Amino acid sequence: MCGKTSFINFATEQRESLTDHYVPTIPVRIIEYDSPLTIKGKTVSSTIEIWDCSGDMKFENTWPALSHKLNGTVFVFDEDEEEHSKELNLWYSNFVEKPNVPERCCLIVASNKTQNHRDAKLSSLFNDIPRVSFNGQSEEIEPLKNTFADYLKKVVTETSRGQDDEKYM
């Protein structure tokens, strides 16, 4: 209930406003998103597959399958919920460390539904991961899309680099 689906809906232009109706993700929602990315001065269209995972711990047994061949991770947490900050360490272990995702292919989204900005303290695991705040306001849409596009560009660049390395091995 921290806003993962709302963030993805905004960032991928699925919706332009928040809904008050909460529907939990069970256990994953897969979105294909066509993103125009400018890499090395050339604009290319990339189809990005985004897996919006449930935050419910009862689906923890699905995490190995969800993180298999993972290229990037977006952590979304509610800044007002202290427990969320602590749970991120478990998510980091399962969606960064175990699948060996580079930190440059990660993004932290601090959701703040109450709009009282609170800079939640995260563990040192997250020191080198970029962080953006999100509260679902219309004035956030463009900056949010730009931040997400920059993040996707890093992931696509990193993934392409890895594929190029495999060609020469």
C-alpha positions in Angstrom: 0.0 0.0 0.0 3.0 2.4 -0.4 2.2 3.4 -4.0 4.3 1.0 -6.2 1.5 0.6 -8.7 0.6 4.3 -8.7 4.3 5.2 -9.3 4.5 2.8 -12.2 1.2 4.0 -13.6 2.5 7.6 -13.6 6.0 6.9 -14.8 4.7 4.8 -17.8 1.8 7.1 -18.6 -0.8 4.4 -17.8 -2.7 7.0 -15.7 -2.6 10.8 -15.2 -4.2 10.9 -11.7 -4.3 8.8 -8.6 -7.3 6.7 -7.6 -8.6 6.4 -4.1 -9.5 2.8 -4.8 -6.8 0.4 -3.6 -6.4 -3.0 -5.3 -3.5 -5.1 -4.0 -1.1 -6.6 -6.6 -1.3 -10.4 -6.3 1.7 -11.4 -6.7 2.8 -9.5 -9.8 1.5 -7.3 -12.6 3.5 -7.2 -15.8 3.5 -4.1 -17.9 5.1 -3.7 -21.4 6.2 -0.1 -21.9 7.5 1.4 -25.1 10.1 4.0 -24.1 11.9 6.3 -26.5 15.5 6.6 -25.1 18.4 8.7 -26.3 21.6 6.7 -26.0 24.9 8.0 -27.4 23.0 10.8 -29.3 20.7 8.3 -31.0 17.0 8.0 -30.1 15.8 4.4 -30.0 12.5 2.9 -28.9 12.9 0.2 -26.3 10.2 -2.1 -25.1 10.6 -2.4 -21.4 9.0 -5.1 -19.3 8.2 -3.9 -15.8 7.2 -6.3 -13.1 5.1 -4.6 -10.4 5.5 -6.9 -7.5 3.3 -7.2 -4.4 4.8 -6.0 -1.2 2.9 -8.6 0.8 5.4 -10.9 2.5 3.2 -14.0 1.9 4.5 -13.9 -1.7 8.1 -14.1 -0.7 8.3 -17.6 -2.2 7.8 -16.1 -5.6 10.8 -13.7 -5.3 13.4 -16.1 -6.9 11.3 -16.4 -10.0 10.6 -12.7 -10.1 14.2 -11.8 -9.8 15.5 -14.3 -12.3 17.3 -12.4 -15.2 16.5 -9.1 -13.5 18.1 -6.0 -15.1 17.0 -3.3 -12.7 15.1 -2.7 -9.5 12.9 0.2 -8.4 12.3 0.3 -4.6 9.1 2.1 -3.6 8.3 2.7 0.0 6.1 5.0 2.1 8.3 7.5 4.0 5.6 7.7 6.7 5.9 4.0 7.6 9.0 3.3 9.6 8.6 -0.4 9.0 8.9 0.1 5.2 12.4 1.5 5.7 13.4 -1.7 7.5 11.8 -4.0 5.0 13.8 -2.5 2.2 16.9 -4.3 3.4 15.2 -7.7 2.7 14.1 -6.5 -0.7 17.6 -5.3 -1.4 19.0 -8.7 -0.6 16.5 -10.5 -2.9 16.3 -8.0 -5.7 19.9 -6.5 -5.9 22.4 -8.8 -4.1 21.1 -12.3 -5.0 20.4 -11.5 -8.7 23.6 -9.4 -8.8 22.0 -6.2 -10.1 24.4 -3.2 -10.2 23.4 -0.4 -7.9 23.5 2.0 -10.9 20.5 0.0 -12.2 18.4 0.8 -9.1 16.2 3.6 -8.1 14.5 4.5 -4.8 11.1 6.1 -4.8 10.0 7.6 -1.5 6.2 7.7 -1.6 4.6 10.3 0.6 0.8 10.2 0.6 0.4 12.7 3.4 2.6 15.3 1.6 4.5 16.0 4.8 8.0 15.6 3.5 10.0 13.3 5.8 13.4 12.2 4.8 13.2 8.6 6.1 16.5 7.1 7.2 17.5 4.1 5.2 20.4 1.7 5.8 23.8 2.3 4.3 22.9 -0.3 1.6 21.1 2.5 -0.2 23.7 5.2 0.0 24.7 5.0 -3.6 21.2 4.6 -5.1 19.5 7.6 -6.5 16.3 8.7 -4.7 13.2 10.6 -5.8 10.1 11.6 -3.9 6.6 10.9 -5.2 3.2 12.0 -3.8 1.0 11.7 -6.8 0.6 15.4 -7.6 0.0 16.5 -11.2 3.0 18.9 -11.1 5.2 15.9 -10.4 4.3 14.0 -13.6 6.9 15.5 -15.9 9.9 15.5 -13.5 8.9 11.9 -12.5 8.7 10.7 -16.1 12.1 12.4 -16.8 13.7 10.7 -13.7 12.2 7.4 -14.7 13.4 7.8 -18.3 17.0 8.5 -17.1 16.8 5.4 -14.9 15.6 3.3 -17.8 18.4 4.6 -20.0 20.9 3.5 -17.4 19.4 0.0 -17.2 19.2 -0.4 -21.0 22.8 0.9 -21.4 24.0 -1.5 -18.7 22.1 -4.4 -20.2 23.4 -3.7 -23.7 26.9 -3.5 -22.3 26.5 -6.9 -20.7 25.1 -8.3 -24.0 28.1 -6.8 -25.9 30.5 -8.4 -23.5 28.9 -11.8 -23.9 29.3 -11.6 -27.7 33.1 -11.3 -27.3 33.4 -14.2 -24.8 
